[in-house]
């Protein structure tokens, strides 16, 4: 009996998604509740499971197609057995040994036909990384959900290959670099359709600039006290809570102090009204394979350091695996973005609508500062608070940032609510 697979409900206010990847090809066996495709929404990628066991009969839509909730995307034959001759791309992925033992020519500046065929079964980000670095995906062990390859897996394999792995042949990059000289300056380019998530990010950020009166205020922060506290207690903290003590917990708690004292920074405009919150839900910007996502730490003002650090670590892990859920990213009253992990010295972050403010953190570096009339070296960080000037006056923004700075420079303030 044929069963039609429909797009499931995707969450509040989400009515459609984009087919990012087919995990099951026609002719392949499918178990009940096994994911058959990856569906990309405005915020997260979700797997669509099969409600029945059987064999994939046909795809009704292709990768890249937009589909609405309730639309039929595939057909599964219940009780049928898998085809003896699966699709060529699937055969290559399932039987890497013959491909590895067969003689292959030295890499050229372009990807081989075998590599192109194998890459077709991968997600767009992973496929681009495979083709760019010229690695064989069938030889890489995936660390993603259900053993699927991630972009980081491909980059790690490419790095191992460069540093003297099992394949000593020259990498594609030098050949590609040498090609222009040999062919009189020929150059290539690639056009890749933006993912739905990247399109949404672009629209939201541009919308924030168009609608809000954005302004950024800066300050610098002496990290000595926080670094000393972290060095002193990190081992005991990890032993008791089974989580690493980072800097984000300190900044989240410092932000809670500031938002309680300056409530407009924790509010937003809705029509001709201002919505104030008596709670603090902090959105934390996390880098994911398909772009930046902002999962929310609920009731951060009521949580301790350990719970905040656990939430952040969990978000980072699930963002990398692509398993964040829609509800993880809804809401949020204030955002913290840490560009320092990538080496940023200073930036002007853009608010995350409908929120009215975002705190930007940056790298820590030793700088000469004056203390008590003497020049000393201190680990300093630039802080940036971008805010919607329609709601938040300059005095309020500067005050909030100053509270954060003082709490970081004297962490005892966070214990006695100063």
C-alpha positions as CSV (number, residue, x, y, z in Angstrom):
1,X,0.0,0.0,0.0
2,X,1.3,3.4,-0.9
3,X,1.6,6.0,1.8
4,X,2.0,9.7,1.1
5,X,4.5,11.6,3.2
6,X,3.4,15.2,4.0
7,X,5.2,18.2,5.5
8,X,4.5,18.1,9.3
9,X,3.6,21.1,11.4
10,X,6.7,23.2,11.8
11,X,5.9,25.4,14.7
12,X,4.0,28.6,15.5
13,X,3.8,31.0,12.6
14,X,5.9,28.8,10.3
15,X,3.9,27.8,7.2
16,X,6.6,26.5,4.8
17,X,10.1,25.2,4.4
18,X,12.7,24.2,1.8
19,X,13.9,20.7,1.0
20,X,17.5,20.9,2.0
21,X,18.5,17.2,1.5
22,X,16.9,13.8,0.7
23,X,18.2,11.2,3.2
24,X,16.4,8.4,1.4
25,X,16.5,7.8,-2.3
26,X,13.9,5.9,-4.4
27,X,14.4,2.1,-4.0
28,X,15.9,2.4,-0.5
29,X,14.4,0.7,2.5
30,X,12.8,3.0,5.1
31,X,12.1,2.1,8.8
32,X,9.2,3.6,10.7
33,X,10.1,6.9,12.3
34,X,13.4,7.0,10.2
35,X,14.2,10.5,8.7
36,X,13.7,10.6,5.0
37,X,14.6,14.3,4.3
38,X,15.9,17.4,5.9
39,X,13.6,20.4,5.8
40,X,15.0,23.9,6.2
41,X,12.8,26.5,7.8
42,X,13.5,30.2,8.6
43,X,15.2,29.3,11.8
44,X,16.2,25.6,12.0
45,X,16.6,22.5,9.9
46,X,14.2,19.7,10.9
47,X,14.1,16.0,9.8
48,X,10.9,14.6,8.4
49,X,10.3,11.1,9.7
50,X,8.5,8.3,7.9
51,X,5.3,7.2,9.7
52,X,5.5,3.7,8.2
53,X,8.1,1.1,7.2
54,X,8.6,0.2,3.6
55,X,10.5,1.4,0.5
56,X,10.9,4.9,-0.8
57,X,8.8,4.9,-4.0
58,X,9.2,8.4,-5.3
59,X,10.1,12.0,-4.5
60,X,7.4,14.4,-5.3
61,X,9.6,17.5,-4.9
62,X,13.3,18.2,-5.5
63,X,16.1,19.6,-3.3
64,X,15.6,23.4,-3.1
65,X,11.9,23.4,-3.6
66,X,9.7,25.3,-1.2
67,X,6.9,23.3,0.4
68,X,4.0,24.3,2.5
69,X,2.8,22.5,5.7
70,X,0.6,19.6,4.6
71,X,2.1,19.3,1.1
72,X,2.9,15.7,-0.2
73,X,6.6,15.4,-0.7
74,X,7.2,11.6,-1.1
75,X,5.5,8.3,-1.4
76,X,6.5,5.1,0.5
77,X,5.3,1.6,-0.4
78,X,4.5,-0.2,2.8
79,X,5.8,-3.7,3.2
80,X,7.8,-3.7,0.0
81,X,11.5,-4.8,0.0
82,X,14.4,-2.7,-1.1
83,X,15.5,-2.7,-4.7
84,X,18.5,-4.9,-5.5
85,X,20.0,-2.1,-7.5
86,X,19.8,1.1,-5.5
87,X,20.5,4.5,-7.0
88,X,24.1,5.0,-8.2
89,X,24.8,7.8,-5.7
90,X,23.6,5.6,-2.8
91,X,25.7,2.7,-4.0
92,X,28.8,4.8,-3.9
93,X,28.1,6.0,-0.4
94,X,27.3,2.5,0.8
95,X,30.3,0.7,-0.8
96,X,33.4,2.9,-0.4
97,X,35.9,0.0,-0.6
98,X,35.9,-0.6,-4.4
99,X,36.3,3.2,-5.0
100,X,39.2,3.4,-2.6
101,X,41.0,0.4,-4.2
102,X,40.5,1.4,-7.8
103,X,43.4,3.3,-9.4
104,X,42.7,7.0,-9.6
105,X,44.5,9.7,-11.4
106,X,46.3,12.5,-9.6
107,X,43.9,15.4,-8.5
108,X,43.3,18.1,-11.0
109,X,42.0,21.6,-10.6
110,X,38.4,20.4,-10.9
111,X,36.4,17.7,-9.0
112,X,36.2,14.2,-10.5
113,X,32.9,12.7,-11.7
114,X,33.0,10.2,-8.8
115,X,33.4,13.1,-6.3
116,X,30.6,15.0,-7.9
117,X,28.3,12.0,-7.8
118,X,29.1,11.2,-4.1
119,X,28.6,14.9,-3.2
120,X,25.0,14.9,-4.5
121,X,23.7,13.0,-1.5
122,X,25.2,15.6,1.0
123,X,23.7,18.8,2.4
124,X,24.5,22.0,0.5
125,X,27.1,23.3,3.0
126,X,28.9,19.9,3.2
127,X,28.7,19.4,-0.6
128,X,30.4,22.7,-1.2
129,X,33.2,21.9,1.3
130,X,33.7,18.4,-0.3
131,X,34.1,19.9,-3.8
132,X,36.2,22.8,-2.6
133,X,38.7,20.7,-0.7
134,X,38.6,17.6,-3.0
135,X,38.1,15.0,-0.2
136,X,36.3,11.7,-0.6
137,X,33.2,11.9,1.6
138,X,33.0,8.0,1.8
139,X,36.3,7.9,3.7
140,X,35.2,10.4,6.4
141,X,33.4,9.4,9.6
142,X,30.5,11.7,10.3
143,X,29.9,13.2,13.7
144,X,26.4,14.6,13.0
145,X,23.0,13.1,13.7
146,X,22.8,9.4,12.7
147,X,26.4,9.6,11.6
148,X,25.9,12.2,8.9
149,X,28.7,14.3,7.7
150,X,29.1,17.9,8.9
151,X,31.0,20.7,7.4
152,X,33.5,20.5,10.3
153,X,34.1,16.8,9.5
154,X,35.1,17.7,5.9
155,X,37.3,20.6,7.0
156,X,39.1,18.3,9.5
157,X,39.7,15.7,6.9
158,X,41.0,18.3,4.5
159,X,43.4,19.6,7.2
160,X,44.6,16.0,7.9
161,X,45.2,15.5,4.2
162,X,47.3,18.6,4.0
163,X,49.4,17.7,7.0
164,X,50.5,14.4,5.6
165,X,47.5,12.0,5.9
166,X,47.1,8.8,3.9
167,X,46.8,10.6,0.6
168,X,50.2,12.3,-0.1
169,X,49.1,13.5,-3.6
170,X,49.1,17.3,-4.0
171,X,46.0,19.0,-2.9
172,X,43.7,20.7,-5.5
173,X,44.4,24.2,-4.2
174,X,48.0,24.5,-5.7
175,X,46.8,23.1,-9.0
176,X,44.0,25.6,-9.1
177,X,46.3,28.4,-8.2
178,X,48.7,27.5,-10.9
179,X,45.9,27.2,-13.6
180,X,45.5,30.9,-14.3
181,X,49.2,31.3,-15.3
182,X,49.0,28.3,-17.6
183,X,45.7,29.2,-19.2
184,X,46.3,32.9,-19.7
185,X,44.4,34.1,-16.6
186,X,41.2,32.0,-16.8
187,X,39.2,32.3,-13.6
188,X,36.1,30.5,-12.3
189,X,33.1,31.4,-10.2
190,X,30.2,29.6,-8.6
191,X,26.7,30.7,-8.0
192,X,25.0,29.1,-5.0
193,X,21.4,29.8,-4.0
194,X,21.0,31.3,-0.5
195,X,19.6,28.9,2.0
196,X,16.2,29.7,3.5
197,X,17.9,30.4,6.8
198,X,20.5,32.8,5.2
199,X,17.6,34.6,3.4
200,X,15.8,35.0,6.7
201,X,18.9,36.3,8.4
202,X,19.4,38.8,5.6
203,X,15.8,40.1,5.8
204,X,15.7,40.4,9.6
205,X,19.0,42.3,9.8
206,X,18.1,44.6,7.0
207,X,14.7,45.1,8.5
208,X,16.3,46.0,11.8
209,X,18.4,48.7,10.1
210,X,15.4,50.0,8.2
211,X,13.0,50.2,11.1
212,X,15.1,50.9,14.2
213,X,17.1,54.0,15.0
214,X,20.3,52.1,15.7
215,X,23.1,53.5,17.7
216,X,26.1,51.9,19.5
217,X,27.9,52.9,22.6
218,X,31.3,51.5,23.6
219,X,33.3,50.9,26.8
220,X,36.3,48.9,27.8
221,X,36.4,46.4,30.6
222,X,39.3,45.1,32.7
223,X,38.9,41.3,32.8
224,X,41.5,40.7,35.6
225,X,39.0,39.9,38.4
226,X,36.9,37.6,36.3
227,X,39.9,35.8,34.9
228,X,41.4,35.4,38.4
229,X,38.1,34.0,39.7
230,X,37.8,31.7,36.8
231,X,41.4,30.4,37.2
232,X,40.8,29.9,40.9
233,X,37.6,28.0,40.8
234,X,37.4,26.4,37.3
235,X,38.6,22.9,38.4
236,X,36.2,22.8,41.4
237,X,33.4,24.2,39.2
238,X,33.9,21.5,36.5
239,X,34.2,18.8,39.1
240,X,30.9,19.8,40.8
241,X,28.8,20.8,37.8
242,X,30.5,18.7,35.0
243,X,30.7,21.8,32.8
244,X,33.5,24.3,32.0
245,X,33.3,27.7,33.6
246,X,33.5,30.2,30.8
247,X,33.1,34.0,30.5
248,X,29.5,34.0,29.1
249,X,28.0,33.1,32.5
250,X,29.6,36.2,34.0
251,X,28.4,38.5,31.2
252,X,24.9,37.0,31.3
253,X,24.5,37.6,35.1
254,X,26.0,41.1,34.7
255,X,23.5,41.8,31.9
256,X,20.7,40.7,34.2
257,X,21.8,43.3,36.7
258,X,21.8,46.0,34.1
259,X,18.4,45.1,32.6
260,X,16.8,45.1,36.0
261,X,18.1,48.6,36.7
262,X,17.4,49.9,33.2
263,X,14.2,48.1,32.1
264,X,13.9,49.9,28.8
265,X,17.0,48.0,27.5
266,X,15.0,44.8,28.2
267,X,11.8,46.1,26.5
268,X,10.6,46.5,22.9
269,X,8.3,48.6,20.8
270,X,5.0,47.0,19.5
271,X,2.9,49.4,17.5
272,X,2.5,52.5,19.6
273,X,3.2,50.7,22.9
274,X,6.3,49.7,24.8
275,X,6.3,46.2,26.2
276,X,8.3,45.8,29.4
277,X,9.4,42.5,30.9
278,X,9.8,41.5,34.5
279,X,12.0,38.6,33.4
280,X,15.2,38.3,31.4
281,X,15.4,35.8,28.5
282,X,18.8,36.1,26.9
283,X,19.4,35.2,23.3
284,X,22.9,33.9,22.8
285,X,24.3,34.1,19.3
286,X,25.7,30.7,18.3
287,X,27.5,29.8,15.0
288,X,25.9,26.9,13.1
289,X,26.8,25.3,9.8
290,X,24.1,27.2,7.9
291,X,24.5,30.6,9.7
292,X,24.1,32.4,13.0
293,X,21.3,31.2,15.3
294,X,20.1,32.7,18.6
295,X,18.8,30.2,21.0
296,X,17.3,31.6,24.2
297,X,18.3,31.1,27.9
298,X,15.0,31.3,29.7
299,X,14.8,33.2,33.0
300,X,18.5,33.9,33.0
301,X,18.0,36.2,36.0
302,X,16.8,33.3,38.1
303,X,19.5,30.8,37.0
304,X,23.0,30.3,38.5
305,X,26.3,30.2,36.7
306,X,26.3,26.5,36.3
307,X,22.8,26.3,34.7
308,X,23.6,29.2,32.3
309,X,26.9,27.5,31.2
310,X,25.1,24.2,30.7
311,X,22.5,25.8,28.6
312,X,25.1,27.6,26.4
313,X,27.1,24.4,26.0
314,X,24.0,22.5,25.0
315,X,23.0,25.1,22.5
316,X,26.4,25.1,20.9
317,X,26.5,21.3,20.6
318,X,23.0,21.1,19.1
319,X,23.6,24.0,16.8
320,X,26.6,22.1,15.4
321,X,24.6,19.0,15.0
322,X,21.6,20.8,13.5
323,X,19.2,19.6,16.2
324,X,18.0,22.9,17.6
325,X,14.3,23.2,17.7
326,X,12.0,26.1,16.8
327,X,11.0,26.6,20.4
328,X,14.7,27.0,21.4
329,X,14.8,30.3,19.4
330,X,11.5,31.9,20.0
331,X,11.2,34.8,22.4
332,X,14.2,36.5,23.9
333,X,14.4,40.0,25.4
334,X,18.1,40.8,25.0
335,X,21.0,39.3,23.0
336,X,24.7,38.7,23.7
337,X,27.0,38.1,20.8
338,X,30.6,37.1,21.3
339,X,32.7,38.0,18.3
340,X,35.8,37.7,20.5
341,X,35.9,33.9,19.9
342,X,36.7,34.7,16.3
343,X,39.3,37.4,17.1
344,X,37.2,40.5,16.7
345,X,38.6,43.6,18.4
346,X,35.5,45.8,18.0
347,X,32.2,45.8,16.2
348,X,28.7,47.4,16.1
349,X,26.3,44.5,16.4
350,X,22.8,44.7,15.0
351,X,19.8,44.2,17.3
352,X,17.7,41.0,17.0
353,X,14.1,42.3,16.3
354,X,11.8,42.8,18.1
355,X,14.5,43.3,20.8
356,X,15.8,46.7,21.4
357,X,19.4,46.1,22.4
358,X,22.4,43.7,21.9
359,X,25.7,43.4,23.8
360,X,28.8,42.7,21.7
361,X,31.8,41.0,23.3
362,X,35.2,41.0,21.8
363,X,38.7,39.5,22.2
364,X,40.7,39.9,25.4
365,X,44.1,41.4,24.9
366,X,46.8,42.9,27.2
367,X,46.9,46.7,26.9
368,X,48.6,49.5,28.7
369,X,46.2,51.3,31.0
370,X,46.6,53.9,33.8
371,X,45.8,52.7,37.4
372,X,46.4,55.0,40.4
373,X,48.7,57.3,38.3
374,X,50.8,54.4,37.0
375,X,50.9,52.7,33.6
376,X,50.2,48.9,34.0
377,X,49.3,46.0,31.7
378,X,45.8,44.6,32.1
379,X,43.7,42.1,30.1
380,X,41.2,44.4,28.4
381,X,38.0,43.8,26.4
382,X,36.0,46.3,24.4
383,X,32.2,46.1,25.0
384,X,29.6,47.4,22.5
385,X,25.9,48.0,23.2
386,X,23.8,48.6,20.1
387,X,20.3,49.8,20.8
388,X,17.1,51.3,19.3
389,X,17.3,55.0,20.0
390,X,13.5,55.3,19.5
391,X,13.1,53.6,22.9
392,X,16.4,53.8,24.7
393,X,18.0,57.2,25.4
394,X,21.8,57.6,25.4
395,X,21.9,58.1,29.1
396,X,20.1,54.7,29.7
397,X,22.3,52.8,27.2
398,X,25.5,54.2,28.7
399,X,24.2,53.5,32.2
400,X,23.4,49.9,31.3
401,X,26.8,49.3,29.7
402,X,28.5,50.9,32.7
403,X,26.7,48.5,35.1
404,X,27.9,45.5,33.0
405,X,31.4,46.8,33.0
406,X,31.5,47.4,36.8
407,X,30.0,44.0,37.5
408,X,32.7,42.3,35.4
409,X,35.5,44.3,37.0
410,X,34.1,43.6,40.5
411,X,32.2,40.2,40.3
412,X,31.1,40.5,44.0
413,X,28.5,43.0,42.8
414,X,26.7,40.0,41.1
415,X,26.5,38.2,44.5
416,X,25.0,41.1,46.4
417,X,22.9,42.5,43.6
418,X,24.6,45.9,43.1
